[in-house]
């Protein structure tokens, strides 16, 4: 299945190797995934803006 803003790479044996999320694609799924990743990364309750969050995720190799 092809999803806008999400690229999946597989190993030669067909297992998922890497999932890349393009934060510039504004779909509900991409935004929900970014929100979930941010929640997991910032469980301590610290609030950051969307732009700060995306930059944080890029710097930490979570999104491109």
Residue, then its C-alpha position, 0 to 999 in steps of 0.5 A: x500500500x502506498x501512503x503519501x508522505x511515508x516511505x517503507x524500505x525492506x530487506x531482501x527477505x521482505x522485512x521492514x528495514x526503515x520507515x521514512x516520514x516526510x513531515x512536509x506532507x500535510x496528511x492526517x496520517x503523517x500529522x498523527x504519526x508525528x504527534x505520536x513520535x513527539x509524545x513518546x520523545x517528550x513524555x516529561x510533559x514539556x511543551x514545544x511548538x510544531x516548528x520546534x518539534x519538527x526541528x527536534x525530530x529532524x536533528x534526532x534523525x526521527x524524520x527527514 
